[in-house]
């Protein structure tokens, strides 16, 4: 098998050199069009809402803030994970998305849910990456 390949390459030198030259030029063009970043972003796209309700127990924070946010955010498109933490006076809800969503589209469901569930009465912070 290898002998036949070598014999073919020796008999058709111009064809083999032409194919090698075309592949070399194609490689140079591809290399020049390759986007290069100094620090590529390999992290998942996520959005996090942090809500403060000072002076209240973790159970109250979970019932009044965390659970309504989770219910509202459960049907978000491109969601891979929904995580939440409720502490005394603090609620943190995190959605992790797949790679097909932009940062702008990842933020939109939070604004809709915050307006729907009247979480605006609590001070909140929206973080996204």
MOPAC internal coordinates of N, CA, C and O (Angstrom, degrees):
PM7 1SCF
backbone

  N    0.0000 0     0.00 0     0.00 0    0    0    0
  C    1.4575 1     0.00 0     0.00 0    1    0    0
  C    1.5273 1   110.66 1     0.00 0    2    1    0
  O    1.2310 1   120.42 1   131.68 1    3    2    1
  N    1.3339 1   116.81 1   -48.32 1    3    2    1
  C    1.4530 1   120.51 1   179.73 1    5    3    2
  C    1.5337 1   109.84 1   -68.36 1    6    5    3
  O    1.2310 1   120.92 1   143.02 1    7    6    5
  N    1.3237 1   115.85 1   -36.98 1    7    6    5
  C    1.4613 1   120.20 1   179.42 1    9    7    6
  C    1.5255 1   110.32 1   -61.87 1   10    9    7
  O    1.2310 1   120.06 1   139.67 1   11   10    9
  N    1.3430 1   117.48 1   -40.33 1   11   10    9
  C    1.4662 1   120.69 1   178.79 1   13   11   10
  C    1.5274 1   111.10 1   -65.44 1   14   13   11
  O    1.2310 1   120.60 1   141.18 1   15   14   13
  N    1.3217 1   116.46 1   -38.82 1   15   14   13
  C    1.4564 1   120.73 1   178.77 1   17   15   14
  C    1.5287 1   111.01 1   -65.56 1   18   17   15
  O    1.2310 1   120.23 1   137.85 1   19   18   17
  N    1.3170 1   117.16 1   -42.15 1   19   18   17
  C    1.4693 1   121.31 1   178.47 1   21   19   18
  C    1.5221 1   110.99 1   -66.49 1   22   21   19
  O    1.2310 1   120.70 1   137.76 1   23   22   21
  N    1.3245 1   116.26 1   -42.24 1   23   22   21
  C    1.4670 1   119.63 1   177.40 1   25   23   22
  C    1.5240 1   111.33 1   -61.50 1   26   25   23
  O    1.2310 1   120.48 1   137.48 1   27   26   25
  N    1.3357 1   116.69 1   -42.52 1   27   26   25
  C    1.4690 1   119.85 1   178.11 1   29   27   26
  C    1.5279 1   110.91 1   -61.95 1   30   29   27
  O    1.2310 1   120.29 1   135.68 1   31   30   29
  N    1.3394 1   117.05 1   -44.32 1   31   30   29
  C    1.4644 1   120.94 1  -179.36 1   33   31   30
  C    1.5230 1   111.45 1   -64.08 1   34   33   31
  O    1.2310 1   119.84 1   142.82 1   35   34   33
  N    1.3269 1   117.91 1   -37.18 1   35   34   33
  C    1.4653 1   120.27 1   179.50 1   37   35   34
  C    1.5252 1   111.99 1   -72.98 1   38   37   35
  O    1.2310 1   120.20 1   146.33 1   39   38   37
  N    1.3117 1   117.23 1   -33.67 1   39   38   37
  C    1.4669 1   120.70 1   178.89 1   41   39   38
  C    1.5265 1   112.42 1   -74.97 1   42   41   39
  O    1.2310 1   119.94 1   149.25 1   43   42   41
  N    1.3257 1   117.71 1   -30.75 1   43   42   41
  C    1.4632 1   121.89 1  -176.30 1   45   43   42
  C    1.5313 1   109.91 1  -118.86 1   46   45   43
  O    1.2310 1   120.94 1  -117.75 1   47   46   45
  N    1.3314 1   115.80 1    62.25 1   47   46   45
  C    1.4575 1   120.96 1  -176.19 1   49   47   46
  C    1.5288 1   112.14 1   -62.47 1   50   49   47
  O    1.2310 1   120.32 1   138.34 1   51   50   49
  N    1.3109 1   116.98 1   -41.66 1   51   50   49
  C    1.4698 1   119.23 1  -177.81 1   53   51   50
  C    1.5270 1   111.24 1   -66.03 1   54   53   51
  O    1.2310 1   120.33 1   141.12 1   55   54   53
  N    1.3192 1   116.97 1   -38.88 1   55   54   53
  C    1.4665 1   120.08 1   178.24 1   57   55   54
  C    1.5273 1   110.61 1   -64.64 1   58   57   55
  O    1.2310 1   120.12 1   135.17 1   59   58   57
  N    1.3153 1   117.37 1   -44.83 1   59   58   57
  C    1.4610 1   121.56 1  -179.28 1   61   59   58
  C    1.5267 1   110.28 1   -65.35 1   62   61   59
  O    1.2310 1   119.61 1   136.59 1   63   62   61
  N    1.3184 1   118.34 1   -43.41 1   63   62   61
  C    1.4602 1   121.06 1   177.98 1   65   63   62
  C    1.5231 1   111.47 1   -65.96 1   66   65   63
  O    1.2310 1   119.79 1   142.40 1   67   66   65
  N    1.3313 1   118.01 1   -37.60 1   67   66   65
  C    1.4716 1   121.14 1   177.98 1   69   67   66
  C    1.5248 1   110.66 1   -63.94 1   70   69   67
  O    1.2310 1   120.23 1   134.69 1   71   70   69
  N    1.3304 1   117.17 1   -45.31 1   71   70   69
  C    1.4685 1   120.70 1   179.24 1   73   71   70
  C    1.5283 1   109.93 1   -63.89 1   74   73   71
  O    1.2310 1   120.15 1   139.18 1   75   74   73
  N    1.3372 1   117.32 1   -40.82 1   75   74   73
  C    1.4681 1   120.64 1   178.58 1   77   75   74
  C    1.5234 1   110.68 1   -63.83 1   78   77   75
  O    1.2310 1   119.76 1   139.40 1   79   78   77
  N    1.3341 1   118.06 1   -40.60 1   79   78   77
  C    1.4531 1   121.91 1   179.41 1   81   79   78
  C    1.5285 1   111.09 1   -66.31 1   82   81   79
  O    1.2310 1   120.32 1   137.79 1   83   82   81
  N    1.3336 1   117.00 1   -42.21 1   83   82   81
  C    1.4683 1   120.68 1   177.83 1   85   83   82
  C    1.5310 1   110.21 1   -62.45 1   86   85   83
  O    1.2310 1   119.80 1   135.77 1   87   86   85
  N    1.3181 1   117.98 1   -44.23 1   87   86   85
  C    1.4664 1   121.39 1   178.47 1   89   87   86
  C    1.5283 1   111.44 1   -63.90 1   90   89   87
  O    1.2310 1   120.14 1   141.78 1   91   90   89
  N    1.3357 1   117.33 1   -38.22 1   91   90   89
  C    1.4548 1   121.18 1   178.50 1   93   91   90
  C    1.5266 1   111.06 1   -65.35 1   94   93   91
  O    1.2310 1   119.88 1   135.55 1   95   94   93
  N    1.3120 1   117.83 1   -44.45 1   95   94   93
  C    1.4716 1   121.61 1   178.61 1   97   95   94
  C    1.5216 1   110.53 1   -65.86 1   98   97   95
  O    1.2310 1   120.24 1   138.27 1   99   98   97
  N    1.3229 1   117.15 1   -41.73 1   99   98   97
  C    1.4641 1   121.41 1   177.37 1  101   99   98
  C    1.5299 1   110.53 1   -60.65 1  102  101   99
  O    1.2310 1   120.25 1   139.60 1  103  102  101
  N    1.3207 1   117.13 1   -40.40 1  103  102  101
  C    1.4645 1   121.20 1   178.21 1  105  103  102
  C    1.5176 1   112.13 1   -64.63 1  106  105  103
  O    1.2310 1   119.97 1   139.31 1  107  106  105
  N    1.3314 1   117.66 1   -40.69 1  107  106  105
  C    1.4646 1   120.68 1   178.08 1  109  107  106
  C    1.5239 1   110.80 1   -64.59 1  110  109  107
  O    1.2310 1   120.26 1   136.21 1  111  110  109
  N    1.3270 1   117.11 1   -43.79 1  111  110  109
  C    1.4730 1   120.69 1   178.60 1  113  111  110
  C    1.5266 1   110.48 1   -63.25 1  114  113  111
  O    1.2310 1   120.18 1   136.59 1  115  114  113
  N    1.3164 1   117.27 1   -43.41 1  115  114  113
  C    1.4613 1   120.63 1   179.12 1  117  115  114
  C    1.5243 1   111.59 1   -64.23 1  118  117  115
  O    1.2310 1   120.45 1   141.21 1  119  118  117
  N    1.3068 1   116.75 1   -38.79 1  119  118  117
  C    1.4655 1   120.69 1   179.21 1  121  119  118
  C    1.5275 1   110.87 1   -64.68 1  122  121  119
  O    1.2310 1   120.06 1   139.52 1  123  122  121
  N    1.3236 1   117.50 1   -40.48 1  123  122  121
  C    1.4623 1   120.83 1   180.00 1  125  123  122
  C    1.5266 1   112.28 1   -69.59 1  126  125  123
  O    1.2310 1   119.66 1   150.98 1  127  126  125
  N    1.3228 1   118.25 1   -29.02 1  127  126  125
  C    1.4703 1   121.87 1  -179.72 1  129  127  126
  C    1.5199 1   112.82 1   -88.97 1  130  129  127
  O    1.2310 1   119.68 1   176.71 1  131  130  129
  N    1.3050 1   118.22 1    -3.29 1  131  130  129
  C    1.4609 1   122.61 1  -177.95 1  133  131  130
  C    1.5228 1   110.43 1   -74.43 1  134  133  131
  O    1.2310 1   119.77 1   -56.75 1  135  134  133
  N    1.3455 1   118.04 1   123.25 1  135  134  133
  C    1.4660 1   118.74 1   177.67 1  137  135  134
  C    1.5283 1   109.95 1   -73.78 1  138  137  135
  O    1.2310 1   121.14 1   -50.60 1  139  138  137
  N    1.3058 1   115.42 1   129.40 1  139  138  137
  C    1.4589 1   120.50 1  -178.64 1  141  139  138
  C    1.5194 1   108.89 1  -118.72 1  142  141  139
  O    1.2310 1   120.86 1   -51.99 1  143  142  141
  N    1.3190 1   115.96 1   128.01 1  143  142  141
  C    1.4520 1   121.93 1   177.31 1  145  143  142
  C    1.5220 1   108.51 1  -116.29 1  146  145  143
  O    1.2310 1   120.88 1   -38.24 1  147  146  145
  N    1.3122 1   115.92 1   141.76 1  147  146  145
  C    1.4558 1   119.34 1   179.27 1  149  147  146
  C    1.5286 1   110.81 1   -64.99 1  150  149  147
  O    1.2310 1   120.81 1   137.44 1  151  150  149
  N    1.3285 1   116.06 1   -42.56 1  151  150  149
  C    1.4591 1   121.72 1   177.88 1  153  151  150
  C    1.5224 1   108.03 1  -129.60 1  154  153  151
  O    1.2310 1   119.50 1   -88.00 1  155  154  153
  N    1.3151 1   118.56 1    92.00 1  155  154  153
  C    1.4712 1   119.81 1  -177.36 1  157  155  154
  C    1.5237 1   111.47 1   -66.35 1  158  157  155
  O    1.2310 1   121.05 1   -35.49 1  159  158  157
  N    1.3174 1   115.60 1   144.51 1  159  158  157
  C    1.4571 1   122.21 1  -179.72 1  161  159  158
  C    1.5168 1   109.19 1   -88.87 1  162  161  159
  O    1.2310 1   120.61 1   -75.73 1  163  162  161
  N    1.3101 1   116.45 1   104.27 1  163  162  161
  C    1.4603 1   120.80 1  -178.15 1  165  163  162
  C    1.5255 1   112.27 1  -106.80 1  166  165  163
  O    1.2310 1   120.27 1  -176.85 1  167  166  165
  N    1.3212 1   117.08 1     3.15 1  167  166  165
  C    1.4675 1   120.83 1  -178.63 1  169  167  166
  C    1.5252 1   110.41 1   -78.90 1  170  169  167
  O    1.2310 1   121.08 1   -24.48 1  171  170  169
  N    1.3126 1   115.54 1   155.52 1  171  170  169
  C    1.4552 1   120.98 1   176.33 1  173  171  170
  C    1.5290 1   109.87 1   -70.36 1  174  173  171
  O    1.2310 1   121.36 1   -25.13 1  175  174  173
  N    1.3341 1   115.00 1   154.87 1  175  174  173
  C    1.4592 1   120.03 1   173.49 1  177  175  174
  C    1.5171 1   107.62 1   -79.97 1  178  177  175
  O    1.2310 1   120.48 1   -51.26 1  179  178  177
  N    1.3171 1   116.68 1   128.74 1  179  178  177
  C    1.4522 1   120.20 1   179.21 1  181  179  178
  C    1.5191 1   109.73 1  -142.38 1  182  181  179
  O    1.2310 1   121.67 1   -21.90 1  183  182  181
  N    1.3147 1   114.41 1   158.10 1  183  182  181
  C    1.4573 1   121.55 1   174.66 1  185  183  182
  C    1.5219 1   107.21 1  -132.41 1  186  185  183
  O    1.2310 1   121.11 1   -38.55 1  187  186  185
  N    1.3114 1   115.47 1   141.45 1  187  186  185
  C    1.4559 1   120.82 1  -175.54 1  189  187  186
  C    1.5202 1   108.70 1  -133.28 1  190  189  187
  O    1.2310 1   120.66 1   -46.68 1  191  190  189
  N    1.3228 1   116.34 1   133.32 1  191  190  189
  C    1.4611 1   120.20 1   174.28 1  193  191  190
  C    1.5239 1   107.55 1  -116.08 1  194  193  191
  O    1.2310 1   121.54 1   -53.76 1  195  194  193
  N    1.3151 1   114.65 1   126.24 1  195  194  193
  C    1.4587 1   121.78 1  -178.74 1  197  195  194
  C    1.5205 1   107.32 1  -114.53 1  198  197  195
  O    1.2310 1   120.61 1   -59.50 1  199  198  197
  N    1.3202 1   116.43 1   120.50 1  199  198  197
  C    1.4606 1   121.89 1  -176.98 1  201  199  198
  C    1.5203 1   109.37 1  -118.70 1  202  201  199
  O    1.2310 1   120.80 1   -46.37 1  203  202  201
  N    1.3195 1   116.08 1   133.63 1  203  202  201
  C    1.4634 1   121.34 1   178.53 1  205  203  202
  C    1.5241 1   109.87 1  -108.70 1  206  205  203
  O    1.2310 1   121.52 1   -42.38 1  207  206  205
  N    1.3249 1   114.70 1   137.62 1  207  206  205
  C    1.4592 1   121.65 1   174.42 1  209  207  206
  C    1.5208 1   106.63 1  -142.29 1  210  209  207
  O    1.2310 1   119.90 1  -101.88 1  211  210  209
  N    1.3193 1   117.81 1    78.12 1  211  210  209
  C    1.4612 1   121.52 1  -171.65 1  213  211  210
  C    1.5256 1   112.91 1   -59.88 1  214  213  211
  O    1.2310 1   121.28 1   -37.31 1  215  214  213
  N    1.3213 1   115.16 1   142.69 1  215  214  213
  C    1.4521 1   121.48 1   174.39 1  217  215  214
  C    1.5168 1   115.01 1    85.56 1  218  217  215
  O    1.2310 1   119.40 1  -174.23 1  219  218  217
  N    1.3428 1   118.75 1     5.77 1  219  218  217
  C    1.4586 1   120.65 1  -179.08 1  221  219  218
  C    1.5253 1   109.86 1  -114.81 1  222  221  219
  O    1.2310 1   121.48 1   -29.95 1  223  222  221
  N    1.3139 1   114.77 1   150.05 1  223  222  221
  C    1.4622 1   121.48 1  -178.06 1  225  223  222
  C    1.5262 1   110.62 1   -70.72 1  226  225  223
  O    1.2310 1   121.15 1   -18.46 1  227  226  225
  N    1.3219 1   115.40 1   161.54 1  227  226  225
  C    1.4660 1   121.00 1  -179.27 1  229  227  226
  C    1.5267 1   111.31 1   -61.77 1  230  229  227
  O    1.2310 1   119.84 1   145.24 1  231  230  229
  N    1.3339 1   117.92 1   -34.76 1  231  230  229
  C    1.4707 1   120.81 1   179.93 1  233  231  230
  C    1.5304 1   110.59 1   -65.77 1  234  233  231
  O    1.2310 1   120.29 1   138.28 1  235  234  233
  N    1.3133 1   117.05 1   -41.72 1  235  234  233
  C    1.4677 1   120.50 1   178.04 1  237  235  234
  C    1.5244 1   111.34 1   -64.97 1  238  237  235
  O    1.2310 1   120.97 1   136.78 1  239  238  237
  N    1.3086 1   115.75 1   -43.22 1  239  238  237
  C    1.4687 1   120.25 1   179.00 1  241  239  238
  C    1.5198 1   109.82 1   -61.52 1  242  241  239
  O    1.2310 1   120.72 1   138.41 1  243  242  241
  N    1.3254 1   116.23 1   -41.59 1  243  242  241
  C    1.4698 1   119.59 1   179.86 1  245  243  242
  C    1.5250 1   111.28 1   -65.54 1  246  245  243
  O    1.2310 1   119.89 1   135.34 1  247  246  245
  N    1.3349 1   117.81 1   -44.66 1  247  246  245
  C    1.4642 1   120.90 1  -178.06 1  249  247  246
  C    1.5216 1   112.60 1   -69.42 1  250  249  247
  O    1.2310 1   119.99 1   140.16 1  251  250  249
  N    1.3202 1   117.62 1   -39.84 1  251  250  249
  C    1.4606 1   121.14 1  -172.68 1  253  251  250
  C    1.5322 1   113.73 1   -89.56 1  254  253  251
  O    1.2310 1   119.85 1   152.98 1  255  254  253
  N    1.3214 1   117.88 1   -27.02 1  255  254  253
  C    1.4602 1   120.21 1  -174.46 1  257  255  254
  C    1.5306 1   112.17 1  -120.11 1  258  257  255
  O    1.2310 1   120.14 1   123.15 1  259  258  257
  N    1.3232 1   117.34 1   -56.85 1  259  258  257
  C    1.4597 1   121.19 1  -170.14 1  261  259  258
  C    1.5215 1   112.41 1   -65.75 1  262  261  259
  O    1.2310 1   119.83 1   129.70 1  263  262  261
  N    1.3169 1   117.92 1   -50.30 1  263  262  261
  C    1.4619 1   120.60 1  -177.30 1  265  263  262
  C    1.5296 1   112.25 1   -63.34 1  266  265  263
  O    1.2310 1   118.45 1   133.87 1  267  266  265
  N    1.3431 1   120.55 1   -46.13 1  267  266  265
  C    1.4665 1   118.02 1   176.01 1  269  267  266
  C    1.5321 1   113.55 1   -59.94 1  270  269  267
  O    1.2310 1   120.04 1   142.23 1  271  270  269
  N    1.3261 1   117.54 1   -37.77 1  271  270  269
  C    1.4623 1   119.31 1   176.66 1  273  271  270
  C    1.5243 1   111.55 1   -65.65 1  274  273  271
  O    1.2310 1   120.09 1   137.54 1  275  274  273
  N    1.3236 1   117.44 1   -42.46 1  275  274  273
  C    1.4638 1   120.49 1   178.27 1  277  275  274
  C    1.5218 1   111.51 1   -61.97 1  278  277  275
  O    1.2310 1   120.30 1   136.41 1  279  278  277
  N    1.3312 1   117.02 1   -43.59 1  279  278  277
  C    1.4639 1   120.86 1   179.78 1  281  279  278
  C    1.5229 1   110.41 1   -62.01 1  282  281  279
  O    1.2310 1   120.58 1   136.45 1  283  282  281
  N    1.3103 1   116.49 1   -43.55 1  283  282  281
  C    1.4521 1   119.83 1  -179.36 1  285  283  282
  C    1.5199 1   113.56 1   -69.52 1  286  285  283
  O    1.2310 1   120.01 1   149.25 1  287  286  285
  N    1.3178 1   117.58 1   -30.75 1  287  286  285
  C    1.4586 1   121.34 1  -176.23 1  289  287  286
  C    1.5211 1   113.54 1   -94.40 1  290  289  287
  O    1.2310 1   119.97 1  -179.75 1  291  290  289
  N    1.3173 1   117.66 1     0.25 1  291  290  289
  C    1.4607 1   120.55 1  -176.14 1  293  291  290
  C    1.5222 1   113.18 1   -66.64 1  294  293  291
  O    1.2310 1   119.25 1   149.53 1  295  294  293
  N    1.3189 1   119.03 1   -30.47 1  295  294  293
  C    1.4563 1   120.93 1  -177.46 1  297  295  294
  C    1.5137 1   114.74 1   -98.39 1  298  297  295
  O    1.2310 1   119.93 1  -158.86 1  299  298  297
  N    1.3076 1   117.73 1    21.14 1  299  298  297
  C    1.4593 1   121.61 1  -177.42 1  301  299  298
  C    1.5341 1   109.50 1   -69.32 1  302  301  299
  O    1.2310 1   119.92 1   -46.44 1  303  302  301
  N    1.3350 1   117.76 1   133.56 1  303  302  301
  C    1.4659 1   119.05 1   178.63 1  305  303  302
  C    1.5267 1   112.11 1   -68.73 1  306  305  303
  O    1.2310 1   120.62 1   -29.40 1  307  306  305
  N    1.3214 1   116.41 1   150.60 1  307  306  305
  C    1.4662 1   125.57 1   178.80 1  309  307  306
  C    1.5249 1   113.07 1    67.21 1  310  309  307
  O    1.2310 1   119.73 1  -164.39 1  311  310  309
  N    1.3477 1   118.13 1    15.61 1  311  310  309
  C    1.4659 1   121.35 1  -179.88 1  313  311  310
  C    1.5289 1   108.91 1   -79.30 1  314  313  311
  O    1.2310 1   120.44 1   -46.44 1  315  314  313
  N    1.3291 1   116.77 1   133.56 1  315  314  313
  C    1.4560 1   119.89 1   173.22 1  317  315  314
  C    1.5267 1   111.46 1  -107.67 1  318  317  315
  O    1.2310 1   120.26 1   143.11 1  319  318  317
  N    1.3374 1   117.10 1   -36.89 1  319  318  317
  C    1.4650 1   121.13 1   179.53 1  321  319  318
  C    1.5276 1   109.74 1  -140.85 1  322  321  319
  O    1.2310 1   121.20 1   -35.05 1  323  322  321
  N    1.3242 1   115.31 1   144.95 1  323  322  321
  C    1.4628 1   122.58 1   172.71 1  325  323  322
  C    1.5232 1   106.49 1  -126.97 1  326  325  323
  O    1.2310 1   120.74 1   -62.41 1  327  326  325
  N    1.3197 1   116.19 1   117.59 1  327  326  325
  C    1.4646 1   121.11 1  -177.88 1  329  327  326
  C    1.5147 1   109.07 1  -124.77 1  330  329  327
  O    1.2310 1   121.13 1   -32.43 1  331  330  329
  N    1.3261 1   115.45 1   147.57 1  331  330  329
  C    1.4632 1   118.89 1   177.97 1  333  331  330
  C    1.5258 1   109.88 1  -147.44 1  334  333  331
  O    1.2310 1   122.04 1   -26.74 1  335  334  333
  N    1.3298 1   113.69 1   153.26 1  335  334  333
  C    1.4592 1   121.86 1   177.20 1  337  335  334
  C    1.5229 1   106.77 1  -137.82 1  338  337  335
  O    1.2310 1   120.94 1   -50.26 1  339  338  337
  N    1.3223 1   115.81 1   129.74 1  339  338  337
  C    1.4638 1   121.19 1   175.80 1  341  339  338
  C    1.5158 1   108.83 1  -117.67 1  342  341  339
  O    1.2310 1   121.22 1   -57.53 1  343  342  341
  N    1.3186 1   115.26 1   122.47 1  343  342  341
  C    1.4603 1   121.61 1   176.74 1  345  343  342
  C    1.5188 1   108.17 1  -121.50 1  346  345  343
  O    1.2310 1   120.37 1    -2.51 1  347  346  345
  N    1.3049 1   116.90 1   177.49 1  347  346  345
  C    1.4606 1   120.56 1   177.71 1  349  347  346
  C    1.5282 1   109.10 1   -64.07 1  350  349  347
  O    1.2310 1   120.80 1   -69.64 1  351  350  349
  N    1.3175 1   116.07 1   110.36 1  351  350  349
  C    1.4563 1   121.40 1   177.77 1  353  351  350
  C    1.5113 1   115.48 1    80.32 1  354  353  351
  O    1.2310 1   119.50 1  -172.39 1  355  354  353
  N    1.3453 1   118.57 1     7.61 1  355  354  353
  C    1.4612 1   120.61 1  -175.39 1  357  355  354
  C    1.5190 1   110.84 1  -145.79 1  358  357  355
  O    1.2310 1   120.93 1   -44.15 1  359  358  357
  N    1.3367 1   115.83 1   135.85 1  359  358  357
  C    1.4521 1   122.10 1   175.72 1  361  359  358
  C    1.5282 1   108.36 1  -129.44 1  362  361  359
  O    1.2310 1   120.85 1   -47.87 1  363  362  361
  N    1.3318 1   115.99 1   132.13 1  363  362  361
  C    1.4612 1   121.41 1   178.20 1  365  363  362
  C    1.5274 1   107.88 1  -127.61 1  366  365  363
  O    1.2310 1   120.62 1   -61.08 1  367  366  365
  N    1.3372 1   116.43 1   118.92 1  367  366  365
  C    1.4656 1   121.91 1   178.13 1  369  367  366
  C    1.5227 1   107.21 1  -117.78 1  370  369  367
  O    1.2310 1   120.50 1   -51.85 1  371  370  369
  N    1.3341 1   116.65 1   128.15 1  371  370  369
  C    1.4577 1   122.23 1  -177.36 1  373  371  370
  C    1.5219 1   109.55 1  -124.56 1  374  373  371
  O    1.2310 1   120.61 1   -48.40 1  375  374  373
  N    1.3337 1   116.44 1   131.60 1  375  374  373
  C    1.4670 1   121.80 1   172.21 1  377  375  374
  C    1.5168 1   107.19 1  -114.18 1  378  377  375
  O    1.2310 1   120.98 1   -49.62 1  379  378  377
  N    1.3300 1   115.73 1   130.38 1  379  378  377
  C    1.4576 1   121.48 1   175.21 1  381  379  378
  C    1.5277 1   106.99 1  -108.83 1  382  381  379
  O    1.2310 1   120.88 1   -50.67 1  383  382  381
  N    1.3236 1   115.92 1   129.33 1  383  382  381
  C    1.4599 1   122.44 1  -175.31 1  385  383  382
  C    1.5244 1   110.83 1  -105.02 1  386  385  383
  O    1.2310 1   121.16 1   -14.66 1  387  386  385
  N    1.3435 1   115.38 1   165.34 1  387  386  385
  C    1.4588 1   119.64 1   172.95 1  389  387  386
  C    1.5231 1   109.71 1   -78.62 1  390  389  387
  O    1.2310 1   120.25 1     1.92 1  391  390  389
  N    1.3114 1   117.14 1  -178.08 1  391  390  389
  C    1.4610 1   121.22 1  -172.94 1  393  391  390
  C    1.5240 1   113.88 1   -79.40 1  394  393  391
  O    1.2310 1   119.41 1   174.66 1  395  394  393
  N    1.3221 1   118.73 1    -5.34 1  395  394  393
  C    1.4594 1   121.39 1  -174.64 1  397  395  394
  C    1.5249 1   114.10 1   -88.44 1  398  397  395
  O    1.2310 1   119.16 1  -179.33 1  399  398  397
  N    1.3132 1   119.21 1     0.67 1  399  398  397
  C    1.4659 1   121.43 1  -174.81 1  401  399  398
  C    1.5305 1   109.97 1  -109.51 1  402  401  399
  O    1.2310 1   121.09 1   -35.26 1  403  402  401
  N    1.3207 1   115.53 1   144.74 1  403  402  401
  C    1.4631 1   120.08 1   177.10 1  405  403  402
  C    1.5277 1   109.14 1   -87.36 1  406  405  403
  O    1.2310 1   120.92 1   -14.73 1  407  406  405
  N    1.3084 1   115.84 1   165.27 1  407  406  405
  C    1.4619 1   120.59 1  -179.60 1  409  407  406
  C    1.5228 1   110.94 1   -63.91 1  410  409  407
  O    1.2310 1   120.39 1   140.86 1  411  410  409
  N    1.3257 1   116.85 1   -39.14 1  411  410  409
  C    1.4627 1   120.80 1   179.78 1  413  411  410
  C    1.5269 1   110.86 1   -62.34 1  414  413  411
  O    1.2310 1   120.18 1   133.04 1  415  414  413
  N    1.3250 1   117.27 1   -46.96 1  415  414  413
  C    1.4635 1   120.75 1  -179.84 1  417  415  414
  C    1.5208 1   112.33 1   -69.51 1  418  417  415
  O    1.2310 1   119.69 1   157.87 1  419  418  417
  N    1.3078 1   118.20 1   -22.13 1  419  418  417
  C    1.4649 1   121.18 1   177.62 1  421  419  418
  C    1.5180 1   111.34 1   -73.09 1  422  421  419
  O    1.2310 1   119.79 1   152.37 1  423  422  421
  N    1.3265 1   118.00 1   -27.63 1  423  422  421
  C    1.4644 1   121.42 1  -178.12 1  425  423  422
  C    1.5229 1   113.23 1   -81.20 1  426  425  423
  O    1.2310 1   119.71 1   151.25 1  427  426  425
  N    1.3183 1   118.16 1   -28.75 1  427  426  425
  C    1.4561 1   121.75 1  -171.53 1  429  427  426
  C    1.5336 1   114.54 1   -58.04 1  430  429  427
  O    1.2310 1   118.52 1   135.33 1  431  430  429
  N    1.3362 1   120.42 1   -44.67 1  431  430  429
  C    1.4724 1   118.93 1  -179.90 1  433  431  430
  C    1.5210 1   113.54 1   -59.16 1  434  433  431
  O    1.2310 1   119.62 1   147.59 1  435  434  433
  N    1.3097 1   118.33 1   -32.41 1  435  434  433
  C    1.4587 1   120.79 1   179.35 1  437  435  434
  C    1.5155 1   111.11 1   -64.40 1  438  437  435
  O    1.2310 1   120.06 1   137.09 1  439  438  437
  N    1.3211 1   117.49 1   -42.91 1  439  438  437
  C    1.4554 1   120.09 1  -179.51 1  441  439  438
  C    1.5260 1   111.12 1   -64.57 1  442  441  439
  O    1.2310 1   120.32 1   142.33 1  443  442  441
  N    1.3208 1   116.98 1   -37.67 1  443  442  441
  C    1.4695 1   120.87 1   179.03 1  445  443  442
  C    1.5221 1   110.17 1   -66.90 1  446  445  443
  O    1.2310 1   120.10 1   134.45 1  447  446  445
  N    1.3235 1   117.42 1   -45.55 1  447  446  445
  C    1.4604 1   120.94 1  -178.08 1  449  447  446
  C    1.5230 1   110.96 1   -68.53 1  450  449  447
  O    1.2310 1   120.10 1   140.38 1  451  450  449
  N    1.3162 1   117.41 1   -39.62 1  451  450  449
  C    1.4641 1   120.35 1   179.19 1  453  451  450
  C    1.5248 1   109.44 1   -61.61 1  454  453  451
  O    1.2310 1   119.90 1   138.98 1  455  454  453
  N    1.3064 1   117.79 1   -41.02 1  455  454  453
  C    1.4635 1   120.79 1   179.03 1  457  455  454
  C    1.5232 1   111.17 1   -70.69 1  458  457  455
  O    1.2310 1   119.87 1   142.90 1  459  458  457
  N    1.3299 1   117.85 1   -37.10 1  459  458  457
  C    1.4660 1   122.03 1  -177.14 1  461  459  458
  C    1.5198 1   112.09 1   -70.52 1  462  461  459
  O    1.2310 1   120.01 1   135.55 1  463  462  461
  N    1.3250 1   117.58 1   -44.45 1  463  462  461
  C    1.4622 1   121.12 1  -174.22 1  465  463  462
  C    1.5217 1   113.58 1   -94.28 1  466  465  463
  O    1.2310 1   120.05 1  -168.53 1  467  466  465
  N    1.3060 1   117.51 1    11.47 1  467  466  465
  C    1.4648 1   122.49 1   174.19 1  469  467  466
  C    1.5317 1   112.07 1    54.53 1  470  469  467
  O    1.2310 1   121.20 1  -136.61 1  471  470  469
  N    1.3159 1   115.30 1    43.39 1  471  470  469
  C    1.4579 1   120.05 1   176.58 1  473  471  470
  C    1.5218 1   109.94 1   -82.20 1  474  473  471
  O    1.2310 1   120.17 1   172.95 1  475  474  473
  N    1.3170 1   117.28 1    -7.05 1  475  474  473
  C    1.4575 1   120.87 1  -179.36 1  477  475  474
  C    1.5219 1   112.78 1   -63.45 1  478  477  475
  O    1.2310 1   119.83 1   162.10 1  479  478  477
  N    1.3113 1   117.92 1   -17.90 1  479  478  477
  C    1.4649 1   119.31 1   178.27 1  481  479  478
  C    1.5226 1   111.54 1   -71.85 1  482  481  479
  O    1.2310 1   120.41 1   166.36 1  483  482  481
  N    1.3483 1   116.83 1   -13.64 1  483  482  481
  C    1.4584 1   121.94 1   176.21 1  485  483  482
  C    1.5271 1   108.61 1  -105.69 1  486  485  483
  O    1.2310 1   119.54 1   -35.45 1  487  486  485
  N    1.3166 1   118.48 1   144.55 1  487  486  485
  C    1.4712 1   119.16 1   174.94 1  489  487  486
  C    1.5268 1   110.05 1   -68.63 1  490  489  487
  O    1.2310 1   120.47 1   -52.43 1  491  490  489
  N    1.3338 1   116.70 1   127.57 1  491  490  489
  C    1.4548 1   119.71 1  -179.48 1  493  491  490
  C    1.5169 1   110.44 1  -134.13 1  494  493  491
  O    1.2310 1   121.46 1   -21.04 1  495  494  493
  N    1.3264 1   114.81 1   158.96 1  495  494  493
  C    1.4631 1   123.18 1   178.57 1  497  495  494
  C    1.5152 1   107.77 1  -128.41 1  498  497  495
  O    1.2310 1   120.29 1   -45.07 1  499  498  497
  N    1.3160 1   117.05 1   134.93 1  499  498  497
  C    1.4497 1   122.19 1  -179.90 1  501  499  498
  C    1.5209 1   108.50 1  -110.30 1  502  501  499
  O    1.2310 1   120.57 1   -63.25 1  503  502  501
  N    1.3101 1   116.51 1   116.75 1  503  502  501
  C    1.4487 1   122.34 1   177.54 1  505  503  502
  C    1.5144 1   108.26 1  -111.69 1  506  505  503
  O    1.2310 1   120.46 1   -37.36 1  507  506  505
  N    1.3322 1   116.72 1   142.64 1  507  506  505
  C    1.4616 1   119.88 1   176.89 1  509  507  506
  C    1.5046 1   109.47 1  -147.35 1  510  509  507
  O    1.2310 1   122.01 1   -25.78 1  511  510  509
  N    1.3011 1   113.76 1   154.22 1  511  510  509
  C    1.4555 1   121.46 1   175.63 1  513  511  510
  C    1.4975 1   108.43 1  -147.05 1  514  513  511
  O    1.2310 1   120.10 1   180.00 1  515  514  513

